[in-house]
Every structure is written in C-alpha cells, then in structure tokens.
Amino acid sequence: MRFMVNQTTIIIRHRNDKEKSIKDAIFAFSGGRKSLLIKGEGEEISTAVEVAEILKNRMYPRLEIANVSLGSRPYFVSRQRGYQNKNTKTNKKKIDRVSNIEITLQTISIT
C-alpha cells in the first residue's frame, strides 16, 4: 500500500453533507492537494459514491479513482436500562455490522 503524502479525508455522515463535501473537495484540489479520500458508511455509501462521481465526471476530468476499499465494522447500539426485549436469547449472539466504503481520488499527472 502506498502512503499518500498530500491527502485530505472527507467523511460523509449525512445525505445533506453532499454539497459541503463537494465544496471541501474543490477547495482541497484548488489548494494543491493531489489526492482525496472519501469515506461513507451505512446508508451514506451511495452519497460517497455520488460525490466521487460528480467530482470525477463533472468537476475535474483529470481525476481518476485510485482505490476503492469496502469493509464493515461492528455496530453497537446503546441499550436503555430497564428495557428487556422478548428475544434476548437470540439478540445476545447476534452481531450487527455496518458496511463502509473508502474511495481515493487522485489527479492524473501529465508527463
């Protein structure tokens, strides 16, 4: 795995973050950044993909998708005290997971 020296990370937490994320990416590339990491998880995976595609196809034709990483992590929900679910035996062994995506965009160097 290569280490990216000039990299900015944008984490998308809500669907409303799409326009802000695009603006942040524009400022990052205008400021001389060579690569950008876009992260999204759960329902925001589609938003992260949209942001990457908008930047690549509409804003910066010299961008390429350098890497796409998919994964998941355990998802923990804080449980309220005093609340007992009827299915506690099945819920104790169930591990909830949330999917995530990391998209790396980088500029194509012209030689």
C-alpha positions as CSV (number, residue, x, y, z in Angstrom):
1,M,0.0,0.0,0.0
2,R,1.3,3.4,-1.0
3,F,1.5,6.2,1.5
4,M,-0.2,9.4,0.2
5,V,1.6,12.5,1.4
6,N,-0.8,15.1,0.1
7,Q,-4.2,13.5,1.1
8,T,-7.3,15.1,2.5
9,T,-10.1,13.0,4.1
10,I,-13.8,13.8,3.7
11,I,-16.2,11.8,5.9
12,I,-19.8,11.8,4.8
13,R,-22.1,11.4,7.8
14,H,-25.5,12.6,6.4
15,R,-27.1,12.9,3.0
16,N,-27.1,16.7,3.5
17,D,-23.3,16.6,3.5
18,K,-23.1,16.0,-0.2
19,E,-22.8,19.7,-1.3
20,K,-20.5,20.6,1.6
21,S,-18.3,17.6,0.7
22,I,-18.1,18.7,-3.0
23,K,-17.1,22.2,-1.9
24,D,-14.5,20.8,0.5
25,A,-13.0,18.7,-2.3
26,I,-12.9,21.7,-4.7
27,F,-11.1,23.7,-2.0
28,A,-8.7,20.8,-1.4
29,F,-7.8,20.4,-5.1
30,S,-7.6,24.1,-5.6
31,G,-5.2,24.3,-2.7
32,G,-2.8,21.9,-4.4
33,R,-3.8,18.5,-2.9
34,K,-3.0,15.6,-5.2
35,S,-5.4,13.0,-3.7
36,L,-8.6,12.9,-1.7
37,L,-10.1,10.1,0.5
38,I,-13.9,10.0,0.7
39,K,-15.4,7.8,3.4
40,G,-19.0,6.8,3.9
41,E,-20.8,4.1,5.9
42,G,-24.2,2.5,6.1
43,E,-26.8,4.5,4.2
44,E,-24.2,7.1,3.2
45,I,-22.3,4.7,0.9
46,S,-24.4,5.9,-2.0
47,T,-23.7,9.5,-1.1
48,A,-20.0,8.9,-1.0
49,V,-20.1,7.3,-4.5
50,E,-22.2,10.2,-5.8
51,V,-19.7,12.7,-4.5
52,A,-16.8,10.8,-6.1
53,E,-18.6,10.5,-9.5
54,I,-19.6,14.2,-9.5
55,L,-16.0,15.3,-8.8
56,K,-14.6,12.9,-11.4
57,N,-17.0,13.3,-14.2
58,R,-18.3,16.9,-13.9
59,M,-15.7,18.9,-12.0
60,Y,-12.3,17.6,-12.6
61,P,-11.8,15.5,-15.8
62,R,-8.1,14.9,-14.7
63,L,-9.2,12.9,-11.7
64,E,-9.1,9.1,-11.5
65,I,-10.3,6.7,-8.9
66,A,-7.1,5.3,-7.5
67,N,-8.6,2.9,-5.0
68,V,-11.9,1.6,-3.6
69,S,-12.0,-0.2,-0.3
70,L,-15.1,-2.0,1.0
71,G,-15.5,-3.3,4.5
72,S,-17.6,-3.5,7.6
73,R,-17.3,-2.9,11.3
74,P,-19.3,-4.0,14.4
75,Y,-22.3,-1.7,15.1
76,F,-23.1,-1.1,18.7
77,V,-26.4,0.3,19.9
78,S,-26.6,1.7,23.4
79,R,-29.4,0.0,25.2
80,Q,-31.6,1.7,27.7
81,R,-31.7,0.4,31.3
82,G,-34.9,-1.3,32.3
83,Y,-35.8,-2.3,28.8
84,Q,-35.9,-6.0,28.2
85,N,-36.5,-7.3,24.7
86,K,-38.6,-10.5,24.4
87,N,-35.9,-12.1,22.2
88,T,-32.9,-11.6,24.5
89,K,-31.6,-15.1,23.9
90,T,-31.3,-14.6,20.1
91,N,-30.1,-10.9,20.3
92,K,-27.2,-11.7,22.6
93,K,-25.5,-13.8,20.0
94,K,-26.3,-11.6,17.0
95,I,-23.5,-9.2,15.9
96,D,-24.8,-6.2,14.0
97,R,-22.4,-4.9,11.3
98,V,-22.4,-1.7,9.3
99,S,-20.7,-1.6,5.9
100,N,-18.3,1.2,4.8
101,I,-16.5,2.4,1.7
102,E,-13.4,4.4,1.2
103,I,-12.8,6.0,-2.3
104,T,-9.4,7.5,-3.1
105,L,-9.4,10.1,-5.9
106,Q,-6.1,11.4,-7.3
107,T,-5.1,13.7,-10.1
108,I,-3.6,12.3,-13.2
109,S,-0.1,13.6,-13.7
110,I,0.7,14.8,-17.2
111,T,4.2,13.9,-18.3
